[in-house]
C-alpha cells in the first residue's frame, strides 16, 4: 500500500477525514484490524463509493477484495490531520458555549490553544474566566497583529453572527469556525466552517430511529 503526495483534497472529502479517523480509532480499540468499505459505510453513514473515492485521493490504501488495514489508515489520517506547529486561536463570544470551549481548550491536541478571548458585553469585558482575560471586540485587530493570529472561533448567536464575522475578517483572521448555523458573507480568501449542533443532533436522531424502526413501505397505485 502506498500513500501518494497530497495536492489538494476536495472540501467535502477534507471535511470527512476527522470522522473517518475517529471511527477508525474506535474500531482499533474494539480489536478490529481490517475493514471493507461496505462495512465502514455502515459505521460512518457515508456511502461505500464515497469512502473509496475519498481514500483514492490519498493513494493505494487498500486492496480490492481485501479491504483496508485499520492501523495503517489511522497512521495515514493521523499524519494528514496532525498540526505540527502550535496554533494560537482567538475565541469570540463568551456565552455558555464559549465558556465550555475555554474549559476544554482542545485537551486532546496540545498544539491547538485558545489564547485570546473577546466579547462585546460590557459586563464581561475586563473580567477573567478560567484564567482568560476577556478583551473588547475593539481590541481584536490589535491582538491579532500582536500575536500573529490567523484562526478564530465564534460562538456569537446567529442574529449577530455577520456583524461579529465582519469584525473578525477586518482584523486579519483568515480561518473562522462558526457555531452559528446561518451562512455569513466573507471574502474569497477567508475560509469559514460551520458547526450546527441542532442539525447534527437531528441527523443523529434520524439514524438512531432507522436502527429501531423500519420505514413504512410506500405503495403507488397504477393509473
RODO-2510 file (C-alpha; in nm, 4 decimals, decimal comma):
residues 223
     n   res          X          Y          Z
     1     x     0,0000     0,0000     0,0000
     2     x     0,1281     0,3394    -0,0976
     3     x     0,0415     0,6937     0,0062
     4     x     0,0826     0,9485    -0,2700
     5     x     0,1648     1,3154    -0,2378
     6     x    -0,1438     1,5145    -0,1443
     7     x    -0,2008     1,8218    -0,3590
     8     x    -0,5486     1,9460    -0,2828
     9     x    -0,8391     1,7489    -0,1445
    10     x    -1,1986     1,8414    -0,2289
    11     x    -1,3552     2,0304     0,0601
    12     x    -1,6205     1,7629     0,1118
    13     x    -1,3504     1,4951     0,1416
    14     x    -1,1393     1,7002     0,3809
    15     x    -1,4435     1,7583     0,5996
    16     x    -1,4983     1,3822     0,6349
    17     x    -1,1406     1,2961     0,7338
    18     x    -1,1743     1,3695     1,1085
    19     x    -1,4854     1,1496     1,1219
    20     x    -1,3031     0,8694     0,9425
    21     x    -1,0151     0,8911     1,1875
    22     x    -1,2431     0,8973     1,4921
    23     x    -1,4294     0,5863     1,3758
    24     x    -1,1091     0,4056     1,2824
    25     x    -0,9682     0,4626     1,6297
    26     x    -1,2898     0,3247     1,7789
    27     x    -1,2567     0,0156     1,5581
    28     x    -0,8957    -0,0354     1,6647
    29     x    -0,9968    -0,0068     2,0299
    30     x    -1,2509    -0,2837     1,9645
    31     x    -0,9827    -0,5095     1,8183
    32     x    -1,0725    -0,4644     1,4504
    33     x    -0,7622    -0,4707     1,2297
    34     x    -0,9174    -0,4887     0,8820
    35     x    -1,2364    -0,3499     0,7337
    36     x    -1,4014    -0,3222     0,3937
    37     x    -1,5560    -0,0051     0,2573
    38     x    -1,9082    -0,1500     0,2801
    39     x    -1,8621    -0,2286     0,6495
    40     x    -1,7069     0,1119     0,7140
    41     x    -2,0008     0,2740     0,5338
    42     x    -2,2432     0,1196     0,7833
    43     x    -2,0456     0,2722     1,0696
    44     x    -1,9857     0,6175     0,9251
    45     x    -2,3141     0,6530     0,7318
    46     x    -2,1072     0,7544     0,4290
    47     x    -2,1745     0,5581     0,1060
    48     x    -1,9050     0,2988     0,0329
    49     x    -1,8436     0,4502    -0,3125
    50     x    -1,7768     0,7868    -0,1485
    51     x    -1,5383     0,6283     0,1009
    52     x    -1,3430     0,4561    -0,1765
    53     x    -1,3257     0,7810    -0,3733
    54     x    -1,2119     0,9780    -0,0672
    55     x    -0,9427     0,7217     0,0095
    56     x    -0,8262     0,7157    -0,3538
    57     x    -0,7180     1,0791    -0,3268
    58     x    -0,4598     0,9655    -0,0721
    59     x    -0,3140     0,6749    -0,2695
    60     x    -0,3495     0,2981    -0,2671
    61     x    -0,4669     0,2499     0,0887
    62     x    -0,6304    -0,0895     0,0418
    63     x    -0,6662    -0,3855    -0,1907
    64     x    -0,9710    -0,4987    -0,3845
    65     x    -1,1415    -0,7864    -0,2076
    66     x    -0,9190    -0,7484     0,0978
    67     x    -1,0221    -0,4130     0,2363
    68     x    -0,8228    -0,1704     0,4456
    69     x    -0,5868    -0,2256     0,7375
    70     x    -0,7204    -0,0160     1,0232
    71     x    -0,3824     0,0643     1,1907
    72     x    -0,2400     0,1796     0,8556
    73     x    -0,5376     0,4063     0,7874
    74     x    -0,5078     0,5546     1,1355
    75     x    -0,1417     0,6323     1,0691
    76     x    -0,2229     0,7949     0,7333
    77     x    -0,5087     1,0091     0,8628
    78     x    -0,3282     1,0996     1,1848
    79     x    -0,0282     1,2287     0,9882
    80     x    -0,2542     1,4121     0,7464
    81     x    -0,4567     1,5854     1,0182
    82     x    -0,1722     1,6484     1,2593
    83     x    -0,0925     2,0083     1,3469
    84     x     0,2870     2,0078     1,3598
    85     x     0,3225     2,3615     1,4918
    86     x     0,1374     2,5349     1,7702
    87     x    -0,1644     2,7299     1,6519
    88     x    -0,2977     3,0097     1,8687
    89     x    -0,6702     3,0735     1,8317
    90     x    -0,8983     3,3655     1,9096
    91     x    -1,2372     3,2991     2,0688
    92     x    -1,5152     3,5490     2,0011
    93     x    -1,8175     3,5157     2,2286
    94     x    -1,8040     3,4121     2,5935
    95     x    -2,1571     3,2847     2,6434
    96     x    -2,2320     2,9336     2,7704
    97     x    -2,0791     2,7635     2,4652
    98     x    -1,7764     2,9891     2,4656
    99     x    -1,7159     2,9171     2,8332
   100     x    -1,7407     2,5434     2,7678
   101     x    -1,4774     2,5733     2,4943
   102     x    -1,2483     2,7652     2,7267
   103     x    -1,2791     2,4989     2,9955
   104     x    -1,1834     2,2275     2,7454
   105     x    -0,9412     2,4195     2,5209
   106     x    -0,8525     2,1268     2,2934
   107     x    -0,7101     1,8972     2,5598
   108     x    -0,6693     1,6206     2,3010
   109     x    -0,4336     1,8302     2,0888
   110     x    -0,1672     2,0244     2,2723
   111     x    -0,0804     2,2229     1,9584
   112     x    -0,4211     2,3929     1,9438
   113     x    -0,4701     2,6660     2,2017
   114     x    -0,7251     2,9388     2,2601
   115     x    -0,5059     3,2284     2,3684
   116     x    -0,7149     3,5432     2,3173
   117     x    -1,0779     3,5917     2,4165
   118     x    -1,3195     3,8640     2,3058
   119     x    -1,6762     3,9752     2,3726
   120     x    -1,8931     4,2832     2,3266
   121     x    -2,0802     4,2535     2,6572
   122     x    -1,9657     4,5355     2,8909
   123     x    -2,0324     4,3116     3,1924
   124     x    -1,7766     4,0578     3,0617
   125     x    -1,5088     4,2872     2,9175
   126     x    -1,2183     4,3230     3,1577
   127     x    -1,3125     4,0171     3,3621
   128     x    -1,1248     3,6873     3,3818
   129     x    -1,2754     3,3439     3,3163
   130     x    -1,0780     3,0214     3,3653
   131     x    -0,7617     3,2299     3,3578
   132     x    -0,8517     3,4099     3,0322
   133     x    -0,8796     3,7866     3,0255
   134     x    -1,1812     3,8921     2,8179
   135     x    -1,0969     4,1695     2,5730
   136     x    -1,3298     4,4097     2,3972
   137     x    -1,4026     4,3488     2,0286
   138     x    -1,2375     4,6860     1,9691
   139     x    -0,9065     4,5236     2,0667
   140     x    -0,9376     4,2329     1,8231
   141     x    -0,7304     4,3764     1,5354
   142     x    -0,4554     4,4838     1,7754
   143     x    -0,4328     4,1402     1,9407
   144     x    -0,4447     3,9569     1,6062
   145     x    -0,1476     4,1584     1,4821
   146     x     0,0343     4,1342     1,8128
   147     x     0,0015     3,7551     1,8378
   148     x     0,0076     3,6639     1,4686
   149     x    -0,3361     3,5010     1,4847
   150     x    -0,4995     3,3594     1,1710
   151     x    -0,7750     3,1399     1,3217
   152     x    -1,0844     3,2361     1,5198
   153     x    -1,3806     3,0542     1,6712
   154     x    -1,7053     3,2457     1,7014
   155     x    -1,9925     3,1371     1,9245
   156     x    -2,1903     3,4565     1,8669
   157     x    -2,5668     3,3931     1,8133
   158     x    -2,6959     3,3891     1,4557
   159     x    -2,8615     3,7325     1,4688
   160     x    -2,5231     3,8925     1,5484
   161     x    -2,3036     3,6470     1,3586
   162     x    -2,2450     3,8519     1,0421
   163     x    -2,1609     4,1596     1,2466
   164     x    -1,9048     3,9635     1,4508
   165     x    -1,7575     3,7933     1,1441
   166     x    -1,7123     4,1305     0,9725
   167     x    -1,5010     4,2491     1,2653
   168     x    -1,3074     3,9211     1,2689
   169     x    -1,2299     3,9448     0,8968
   170     x    -1,1284     4,3096     0,9244
   171     x    -0,8823     4,2135     1,1979
   172     x    -0,6873     3,9928     0,9548
   173     x    -0,8219     3,6488     1,0519
   174     x    -0,8385     3,4126     0,7507
   175     x    -0,9938     3,0981     0,9039
   176     x    -1,3175     3,1002     1,1044
   177     x    -1,5045     2,8216     1,2831
   178     x    -1,8610     2,9447     1,3219
   179     x    -2,1017     2,7847     1,5698
   180     x    -2,3950     2,9823     1,4265
   181     x    -2,5744     2,7804     1,1549
   182     x    -2,6713     3,0756     0,9344
   183     x    -2,4274     3,1369     0,6478
   184     x    -2,2229     3,4557     0,6572
   185     x    -2,0596     3,6552     0,3791
   186     x    -1,6792     3,6674     0,3737
   187     x    -1,4105     3,7467     0,1133
   188     x    -1,2900     3,4596    -0,1063
   189     x    -0,9584     3,4355     0,0780
   190     x    -1,1321     3,3680     0,4127
   191     x    -1,2285     3,0088     0,4976
   192     x    -1,5384     2,9505     0,7114
   193     x    -1,6598     2,6226     0,8579
   194     x    -1,9937     2,5851     1,0341
   195     x    -2,0945     2,3671     1,3256
   196     x    -2,4729     2,3420     1,3577
   197     x    -2,5424     2,1457     1,6749
   198     x    -2,9169     2,1238     1,6070
   199     x    -2,8668     1,9755     1,2604
   200     x    -2,6087     1,7294     1,3882
   201     x    -2,8431     1,6176     1,6663
   202     x    -3,1378     1,5764     1,4280
   203     x    -2,9190     1,3720     1,1925
   204     x    -2,8112     1,1532     1,4822
   205     x    -3,1736     1,1002     1,5897
   206     x    -3,2727     1,0154     1,2303
   207     x    -3,0128     0,7392     1,2055
   208     x    -3,0996     0,6146     1,5529
   209     x    -3,4661     0,5923     1,4531
   210     x    -3,3699     0,3976     1,1426
   211     x    -3,1946     0,1456     1,3635
   212     x    -3,5035     0,0990     1,5808
   213     x    -3,7898     0,1277     1,3377
   214     x    -3,8427     0,0154     0,9832
   215     x    -3,9587     0,2836     0,7470
   216     x    -4,3159     0,2118     0,6247
   217     x    -4,3401     0,0821     0,2715
   218     x    -4,4850     0,3208     0,0179
   219     x    -4,7163     0,1760    -0,2464
   220     x    -4,8145     0,3509    -0,5634
   221     x    -5,1392     0,2676    -0,7427
   222     x    -5,1076     0,2293    -1,1146
   223     x    -5,3100     0,4882    -1,3026
***
